Amino acid sequence: MSSIAIITGATGGLGQEFVSELLKENIHEIWAVARNEKRLSELKAKFGEKVRKIRCDLSNADDLSELFSIIETEKPDIRLLINNAGIGKMGASTEFSDDDIVNEIDINCKSICLLCNHSIPFMSVGSRILNISSASSFQPVPYINLYAASKAFVRSYTRALNVELKSKGIICTAVCPGWIDTEMLQKEYNGKPVKFPGLVSPNRVAVQALRDSAKGRDMSVCTFFVKYEHFLSKILPSKWIMNIWLNGIKDYV
């Protein structure tokens, strides 16, 4: 039975860093899941034959069903499931279309739960699940409201799932980075460049996340800056933190 890793959002900045790091692991195949066929081909050309391309739009029910069918037919030994795909948009909630809202919830929340449930039957002692949450999950965040709320869902779901799967020897880790220097960041808002305090490289996040999951931790918090944010979220009222955030983004909204 082939041992595999599944990575969603594999063609993005953080996804590619996970692929690069997993090439160092004792895994036969890396299933790279993403919706852009061209970028998947570029990923495979970059990282080699160990990478298996799987084109899948996680917001599309038919695409998801096809992915689940591949898993159930091939019955692989899933050593790592990394739910990395995610989308986010900065702006007032009332500016979001119905499709914006549905797609963000489908990709950031629904697909993670479905992929976990379809993968767990093919996981064994020592297997690991990494679900990418965010430092924005620590408290409510106006103007990235939906994104932050979806990541709070991911963090809560993952930590509880870790407890449920303890008897199976499967580790679930909620990865909670701050701002990562990837193409997902909205670098400009209303014509003004956006500043990102504590900006960190995607490689640093990927390395830390894999290290923390290997140690059996249910959360991975990368950098002292983000750990400090996590600490503040525990001792300060949410209203204070939201006001601090609003003061920091006053030039953009």
LINPE-V956427 format. One record per run of one state. SS is the DSSP state (hx for helix, st for strand, lp for the rest). FROM is the first residue (numbers start at 1). TO is the last residue. If there is no record, write none. Layout:
ss from to
SS FROM TO
SS FROM TO
This chain:
ss from to
lp 1 2
st 3 8
lp 9 12
hx 13 22
lp 23 28
st 29 34
lp 35 36
hx 37 47
lp 48 50
st 51 55
lp 56 60
hx 61 74
lp 75 76
st 77 83
lp 84 92
hx 93 95
lp 96 97
hx 98 120
lp 121 127
st 128 132
lp 133 134
hx 135 138
lp 139 144
hx 145 164
lp 165 165
hx 166 168
lp 169 170
st 171 175
lp 176 179
st 180 180
lp 181 187
st 188 189
lp 190 191
st 192 193
lp 194 199
st 200 200
lp 201 201
hx 202 214
lp 215 218
st 219 220
lp 221 223
hx 224 235
lp 236 237
hx 238 248
lp 249 253
